[in-house]
Amino acid sequence: MNVHDWLANLPFSDPESNCRIIEVSFNQGSRKDFYRNNTLNFFEKGDIIAVEGVSGFDVGTVSITGELVRLQLKKKGVKETSPDIKKVLRLATDSDIIKWKETKLREKEVLVRARAIARQLKVELKMGEVEIQADGRKATFFYIADERVDFRELIRVYASEFKVKVEMKQIGARQEAGKIGGIGSCGRELCCSTWLTDFKSVNTNAARYQNLSINQTKLSGQCGRLKCCLNYELDTYMDALQHFPDDADVIEVAKGRAFLIKKDIFRNLMWYSMPDSTKHYPLSIESVIKIKEQNKLGIKPDTLETVEIISGKPKEVEPEFVDVVGQISLKSLEKNTKKRRDSERRANTGANRPVSRNQQRTGENQPARGQRNQQPKTNQNNPNRPPQNKKSPQVQKPRGPRPNTNNRNQPPKKEE
């Protein structure tokens, strides 16, 4: 986990009193250990250093320095002057880092081969992780087993197969989940893989005190055990439950017995149910204590004095319907709409006009009255010629009697 050193800028009058021990993390923080810095170098958080290992050296990353390390030593019960604390060798060189990366790439292949060998030898264990020292001389195998395992033959095979010094470490399911890592149901990284170092036992009573449903799938974490976060708020619930009566699981009324269902510490209410109905009755702590005192005297109250519960959520007000049509008037839009309607009306009246007798003879539609003067007259033979002036109106001659065309071929009649 990324730890903030809030004591880094704290001034000291005596520089010799500074803590000479630093905390180094290995394998991306899955393992941490303390080392004594006897060199003249001053290391900061994030530096890659070479430390003393088993018959060799190992490479890790500095996680905590300064006075904050003393608090960690006090928390884990390690003395600062302990001779078991190993030493820091030097700042890691390029060759150390290259060799360290090569051994890290080898760990996956060793883990797959180690699982296959354990299956061939029929050893009842689950190999969780393999950590190889930076110089490649030692390998630590972390395994999970329900019972005691005899792995003497397995160690001999591992030593001859991988050419390293073998160390076997048994871990639990919670430690395995911390080494593998993952995302919890809360959406954050697992506590066991970030900041949680010691694992406390968790039982179902923690869920009962917090009024949680005993659902194994919801209460279990990635490791298959109960979630560690069930203990985080347990002390707060235990302090709040001290005000509730202990012997109030069953109370008697005139209708029968009422059984306790749950305790609401936020509202200081106790919920009861009757065997002849499915309704739940919320009672205050004072009323429950009063009924218990009456039951001791042999008195059974007629009814339960329930408390009216007001929901904390505000009621949603439905918006009323408002007719906004016609309330907003834009004169410019109205004028444009009126002009468009007038032009459409004129076009429709011109299209529906009756056709004259001359138009029916020629089969041509004469232009509308407003469009006659707009069309210029041109000569049919020469269209580029300007239009001629209008001719003067001709005087119509009076017409005589129309001859009879029916007797045209007959001879004229003689006069008598």
Secondary structure, 3 states (H helix, E strand, C coil): CCCCCCCCCCCCCCHHHCCCEEEEEECCCCEEEEEECCCCCCCCCCCEEEEEECCEEEEEEEEECCCHHHHHHHHHCCCCCCCCCEEEEEECCHHHHHHHHHHHHHHHHHHHHHHHHHHHCCCCCEEEEEEECCCCCEEEEEEECCCCCCCHHHHHHHHHHHCCEEEEEECCHHHHHHHHCCECCCCCECHHHCCCCCCCCCCHHHHHHCCCCCCHHHHECCCCCECHHHHCCHHHHHHHHHHCCCCCCEEECCCCEEEEEEEECCCCEEEEECCCCCCEEEEEHHHHHHHHHHHHCCCCCCCCCCCCCCCCCCCCCCCCCCCCCCCCCCHHHHHHHHHHHHHHHHHHHHHCCCCCHHHHHHCCCCCCHHHHCCCCCCCCCCCCCCCCCCCCCCCCCCCCCCCCCCCCCCCCCCCC
